């Protein structure tokens, strides 16, 4: 049981690290005026697709573990562009 939780925590931290480092765009960098960081999570699938479902779980855990200081915005259906 502990091993499974440890793996999940590691996966969440790895995903967060990748999103924070790879999420560089022309958008505002750093926290907003309230000290809240925003991450965009884009998915190629619809709301029921496994990527989007994982994104929703990721959003829930990140916001819970950071007490809302990091917020994740979910964009399904290639809303941010395709995989190229």
C-alpha positions as CSV (number, residue, x, y, z in Angstrom):
1,X,0.0,0.0,0.0
2,X,2.8,2.4,0.9
3,X,4.7,1.6,-2.3
4,X,1.6,2.4,-4.4
5,X,1.2,5.8,-2.6
6,X,4.9,6.5,-3.0
7,X,4.8,5.8,-6.7
8,X,1.7,8.0,-7.2
9,X,3.3,10.8,-5.3
10,X,6.5,10.5,-7.4
11,X,4.4,10.5,-10.6
12,X,2.6,13.6,-9.5
13,X,5.8,15.4,-8.6
14,X,7.5,14.3,-11.8
15,X,4.4,15.5,-13.9
16,X,4.4,18.8,-12.0
17,X,8.1,19.3,-12.6
18,X,7.7,18.6,-16.3
19,X,4.8,20.9,-16.7
20,X,6.5,23.7,-14.9
21,X,9.7,23.4,-16.9
22,X,8.1,22.6,-20.3
23,X,5.2,25.0,-20.0
24,X,7.2,28.1,-21.1
25,X,5.1,30.2,-23.4
26,X,4.5,33.8,-24.2
27,X,2.0,34.0,-21.3
28,X,2.7,35.6,-18.0
29,X,5.4,33.8,-16.1
30,X,5.4,33.5,-12.3
31,X,2.5,33.9,-9.9
32,X,-0.3,36.4,-10.4
33,X,-0.9,39.3,-8.0
34,X,-2.4,36.9,-5.4
35,X,0.6,34.6,-5.5
36,X,-1.1,31.9,-7.5
37,X,0.6,30.0,-10.3
38,X,-1.5,28.7,-13.2
39,X,-0.7,25.7,-15.3
40,X,-2.4,24.8,-18.6
41,X,-3.0,21.1,-19.1
42,X,-3.8,20.4,-22.8
43,X,-5.3,17.1,-23.9
44,X,-6.0,15.7,-27.4
45,X,-9.0,13.7,-26.1
46,X,-12.5,14.7,-25.1
47,X,-13.7,14.9,-21.5
48,X,-13.9,11.2,-21.1
49,X,-10.5,10.4,-22.7
50,X,-7.9,8.9,-20.4
51,X,-5.6,11.9,-20.9
52,X,-8.3,14.3,-19.8
53,X,-9.3,12.1,-16.9
54,X,-5.7,12.0,-15.7
55,X,-5.5,15.7,-16.1
56,X,-8.5,16.2,-13.8
57,X,-7.0,13.9,-11.2
58,X,-3.7,15.8,-11.6
59,X,-5.5,19.1,-11.1
60,X,-7.2,17.9,-8.0
61,X,-4.0,16.6,-6.4
62,X,-1.9,19.6,-7.3
63,X,-4.4,22.1,-6.0
64,X,-4.9,20.0,-2.9
65,X,-1.2,19.6,-2.2
66,X,-0.4,23.2,-2.8
67,X,-3.4,24.6,-0.9
68,X,-4.6,26.3,-4.1
69,X,-1.3,28.2,-4.8
70,X,-1.0,26.2,-8.0
71,X,-4.1,26.0,-10.2
72,X,-4.4,23.8,-13.2
73,X,-6.6,24.7,-16.1
74,X,-7.8,21.7,-18.3
75,X,-8.1,22.2,-22.1
76,X,-9.5,19.0,-23.8
77,X,-10.2,18.5,-27.5
78,X,-6.9,20.0,-28.8
79,X,-8.1,23.4,-27.5
80,X,-4.4,24.5,-27.2
81,X,-3.4,23.0,-30.5
82,X,-2.5,19.5,-31.8
83,X,0.4,17.3,-30.9
84,X,2.8,18.8,-33.4
